[in-house]
Amino acid sequence: MNLKKLTLYSSVFALQGLSNAVIPVLPELAGGDSGDVGVFSSLLFSGYFIGALLALVPLGILADRIGNLKVIRFGMLLTALSGFVIAFSNVPLILGVFRFLEGVGCGAFFPAAFSIIAEWKDSQQSLGEFNFLLNGGLAAGVFFSGMFAGFGIKTAITSFTILAGLSCLLLLSKAGELLSPDSNGKYFKRSESENSIKNQQGTLLLPELKSYLQKARKTLFQTDFGKIWAISVLLYGTTGLLSANYADYSAGFLTKPELGLAISASYLAAMLSSLIAGRVNINYKNIVRAGIVLAVAGIVLSVKLPLLAFFLIGAGGGTAVVGLITAVSRISSSGFVMGLFNTGIYAGLGLGPVIGSFFLEPFGYETVFFGSAIILLTGLFAKID
């Protein structure tokens, strides 16, 4: 692995590991046995995703305006700072604010990172490797947070904060400069429309924002981007609905360790499938379809075979996202468009469980799960050129 990839890959591993290291210890961070623990747990959990969702598009635009490397550096610095505060503060409100800012750091990092990778000659393979380590970070964050909780509930948070800090040092060094298009021109290509936006850096902000709105409308309605975005919402909305409600659904037949094992299997599958999907010589449209089929199979099997179900769901998500990002990069590799794409992922994760919860009481878990699988199947009929 070359130094350029090591710098970017280590950053995504640290960022994702820190984001998930909080999840197993949410009750303790929220105040233990206090009466407001449920409210603060929700704040700590949701704050990250809200911060990322709100930051993705504006910071994707900023990446086009000032350069991907600067925005990636900002994202990782904000992530490391947030991790430091979370590691040493015990005030729930402060923890909630910095979880939100950690999400903003995530929103800064991903559009710029995907934009950089999309310009590499081996972009599909690199996307697979990148998503492998992305899911590896998520799995490591959950696993080590639980394993090290006996030494202190924030041991894993502190460890991943240190990793994030080391990644910042790499990004700020000469190694980070390798990610800059200016220092690696032979791997960099930019369309005329993206160049025109880049050349507007000296103009007023309002006309530039207007040009981005026009570009967004054109991207959504005059290309296949709208279909790609909708598929990502469906994929992450339906699988997020299952993940958010499975603990309650499985309470009668799964122990906590068994549930943890099943969830870990989903991350492991996503790691392996991302790596494989990035290396196979298969059309990206078929990669997306294969991911949808795997995820649907996982949702259906969740009522009987949870371990296999979560493995298939993780494999489906890891496979599909490689194909989806490849499809987006054929339309545009700008930070703005990559940020717009990522809003679909976070919109699905944020809205899917909320919308689905309205149907749980009248219809029950299994009916809602099956219904979501049928809805996800409609993604197979979307024609992406």
Disulfide bonds with the S-S distance in Angstrom:
none
